[in-house]
Amino acid sequence: MSYLSSNSAANTSSNATNPASASEKRKPASAQQLIRENVQYLIEQLEAGRSEALTAYLDAMVHFRAYSFGNVLLIARQKPQATYVSGMWSWNQLGRRVKRGEKGIAILAPMIAKVRKEDHDNGGETGSGQQRALLGFRRVYVWDVSQTEGEPLSEPVKVTGEAGVYLNRLRDYIVSQGITLEYNESIAPAQGMAYGATIRILPGQTEAEEFSTTVHELAHLMLKHSERRSAITKTVRETEAEAIAFVVGKSVGLTTSTASADYISLYHGNAALLAESLELVQQTAGVILAAIQPEEAAEQAATAGTAQPEDFLPASEAAPEPRRARRSRQQPATEMHEAIAEVA
């Protein structure tokens, strides 16, 4: 199916005058045409706005509050594997109940009181008002999601399907470019990280999720995002990397649905922003696809204007600082949820 509706009128006119066009339509789409169609499909998803799954997820996340650094340490000390923590009332609002016998996680909650104050305006008149004052702290309890049961939490759509041989080819290509590929549980809740000439992947993901995450991190390195941190925003970096992951994943047969569009939306990306990076996304996706689809490499190389892998290789020296390039799809890109992510 083609999503390039702008070409439909031209194709109709061409079919009327060119008998060979009908047989040409039956030919498989070229790699570059497939990339263009997938990019256009992603743009249409972004133009359509948030998916129902993303909206439900964000609504659920409203019940999770940010915790101070001190409380984060308290939670981590008592339950190191904690991910989502909240009070009993919030869990009940989400249709979940704390399991019988589960021990609460103690944190400190501020005690706020309203005290009367005297205000003097410029005219010398005196008025009374109230201001909030911190009286101290008290112990309260929260519970992690693993300590609760009931309705499942809403989650954004995930990439599914069989990555098959393409995942192994992707790993081989990364290593051949002098990039270190590691698997490390310590990066959780991030699914992947990229810095310098190193990619780290969270183990335990499905093949489809790992493929998408790895392409995303590889895109960060190929586009030298660490070196361009001062020139482009995080929204641009994440939009470009996720768009490339979407195009490559869809091109090898993965079911992406609205997963990438939802991810880009979490980082405040949109169709207009993606359109500005259109050529860069198409070229980089083409390089990766040429590497993992050797049966189509000749056709890819023959396409005019196709970028070469060496044009996008990451710098050999390490970036100034490591960063979490791709957060877990369970963590929205807001300050509140970044604080929650620190609990894990």
Secondary structure as GFF3:
##gff-version 3
##sequence-region A 1 344
A	DSSP	three_ten_helix	5	7	.	.	.	ID=ss1
A	DSSP	alpha_helix	8	17	.	.	.	ID=ss2
A	DSSP	alpha_helix	20	25	.	.	.	ID=ss3
A	DSSP	alpha_helix	31	47	.	.	.	ID=ss4
A	DSSP	alpha_helix	52	61	.	.	.	ID=ss5
A	DSSP	alpha_helix	69	78	.	.	.	ID=ss6
A	DSSP	beta_strand	85	86	.	.	.	ID=ss7
A	DSSP	alpha_helix	88	93	.	.	.	ID=ss8
A	DSSP	beta_strand	96	98	.	.	.	ID=ss9
A	DSSP	beta_strand	105	120	.	.	.	ID=ss10
A	DSSP	beta_strand	126	144	.	.	.	ID=ss11
A	DSSP	three_ten_helix	145	147	.	.	.	ID=ss12
A	DSSP	beta_strand	148	150	.	.	.	ID=ss13
A	DSSP	alpha_helix	165	176	.	.	.	ID=ss14
A	DSSP	beta_strand	180	183	.	.	.	ID=ss15
A	DSSP	three_ten_helix	185	187	.	.	.	ID=ss16
A	DSSP	beta_strand	192	195	.	.	.	ID=ss17
A	DSSP	beta_strand	198	201	.	.	.	ID=ss18
A	DSSP	alpha_helix	207	222	.	.	.	ID=ss19
A	DSSP	alpha_helix	234	251	.	.	.	ID=ss20
A	DSSP	alpha_helix	259	266	.	.	.	ID=ss21
A	DSSP	alpha_helix	271	276	.	.	.	ID=ss22
A	DSSP	alpha_helix	278	292	.	.	.	ID=ss23
A	DSSP	three_ten_helix	294	296	.	.	.	ID=ss24
A	DSSP	alpha_helix	297	302	.	.	.	ID=ss25
A	DSSP	three_ten_helix	309	312	.	.	.	ID=ss26
A	DSSP	alpha_helix	335	341	.	.	.	ID=ss27
###
